Structures are given as structure tokens and as C-alpha cells.
Amino acid sequence: MALTACNGDAEKDTADSAAPSTAVSPSTAGTDKGAGTPSTADPGDGAGDGGTSADSDSTPPSSEPEPGADDGQDGGVGMCETTDLTYNVTVASRPVNHALLTATNKGSAPCLLPANELVITIPGLDGAAEHVGPDGKDWILKAGESAYAGIMFSRADTAGGKSAEKVEIALTASESPTTVLINDGPVTVNDGQVTSFFGTAEDALTY
């Protein structure tokens, strides 16, 4: 009986000591569980993915201008047309046989003035006035600003001519002219000449 009891205890002890060897250890269980779902169970991996997405979304837009955006060159200003300006033609005291043309931007926006294409004609006379003097430079004529040109109606050494009290003015040959009265006219015209546009009346009446 004693031997049997000892054997029974020994079997029990043997079973108890063998049980831990067949159980899954906590560390092994954790490893197995984690190995099954590495991308979703690890919060560090998820945070890294989320951080990358947030960084790409929060990247500031490029500071480069959009294609076709106004880069400031010429301010996007269009060419002046004949109808954009008002005109005044006044006989000058000096030099003789000259008049001063004043052209003023009557609009609320600037425009680019073609300096060298001015066309002056006298109603009833053939042809336009010949250009004289140096070429000017196209420039932006601001609202209310004026440009000046000199008109010579006749040469002192040329006899005869036609009396005129009006001139026709166009900024370019492709535009329809506008008719302007000559202040302090009429004048005698026998050999018309006109300068380019200048920034001052003094420059315009030099030629």
C-alpha cells in the first residue's frame, strides 16, 4: 500500500512537473499574436503611416506664379486707341507756322502710347503730314496724363497754300481719324510735317 501511494504521488508529481513544459508561455503567446498582425497591432507603425500622410497634406503650395499670371511687365497695359484720348491743337507763337498738339488720356486706366505712328491730315488736302525729328519711345500714358507733338503747316520759303481750320488725327494709320479744330486758326498749309510724341511741349516744338 505504501509503495502504491508513493507511486501515485510520483505520477502526480511527474504530471505536475510536465504540465508547464507543454503550456504556451506568456511571452510566446504575445509574440505569436503580434506576428499575426504586424501592420495593425503596432501603434508605432500606424502613427508613422499617418504622420507621412499628414506631412504630404500639409505641404505649403509652391510660391511660383501660375502660368499666364501677370508678372508685372508693362502692367498688362493695352495700346492706346485714337478714341481713348482727347486732343487740343493750338497755334504756337514760336516757331512760326507751327501748332502744338496735346493728347490727353481721358480714361480711368493707363494705356501704351505709340509714339511714332501719329497721322495728321488736313481735310481737302491729299496725303498725311511727313514725320520730322527723332523717333520717340512708346510709353505708358497714365489716366489724365498728356503727350505732345509739334505740327508744322508751312515752310517760310514756300509760297501759297490752303487755308485750314481743322486737322484730322489718328494714333495709327489703321484707325479712323478724329477731327479737331485748330485754336487761334485758321492756318495756311502748304507742306505739313509732324513730330513724334514727346513728354513736354518744349521738345515737341523744337523741330
HELIX and SHEET records of a PDB file:
HELIX    1   1 ALA A    2  THR A   22  1                                  21    
HELIX    2   2 PRO A   26  GLY A   36  1                                  11    
HELIX    3   3 PRO A   38  ALA A   41  1                                   4    
HELIX    4   4 PRO A   43  ASP A   57  1                                  15    
HELIX    5   5 GLN A   73  GLY A   76  5                                   4    
HELIX    6   6 THR A   82  ASP A   84  5                                   3    
HELIX    7   7 ALA A  201  ALA A  204  1                                   4    
SHEET    1   A 8 VAL A 119  THR A 121  0                                        
SHEET    2   A 8 LYS A 166  ALA A 170 -1                                        
SHEET    3   A 8 THR A 178  ASN A 183 -1                                        
SHEET    4   A 8 LEU A  85  VAL A  91  1                                        
SHEET    5   A 8 HIS A  98  ASN A 105 -1                                        
SHEET    6   A 8 SER A 146  MET A 152 -1                                        
SHEET    7   A 8 GLN A 193  VAL A 194 -1                                        
SHEET    8   A 8 GLU A 130  HIS A 131  1                                        
SHEET    1   B 2 CYS A 111  LEU A 113  0                                        
SHEET    2   B 2 TRP A 139  LEU A 141 -1                                        
SHEET    1   C 2 LYS A 162  ALA A 164  0                                        
SHEET    2   C 2 VAL A 187  VAL A 189 -1                                        
END                                                                             
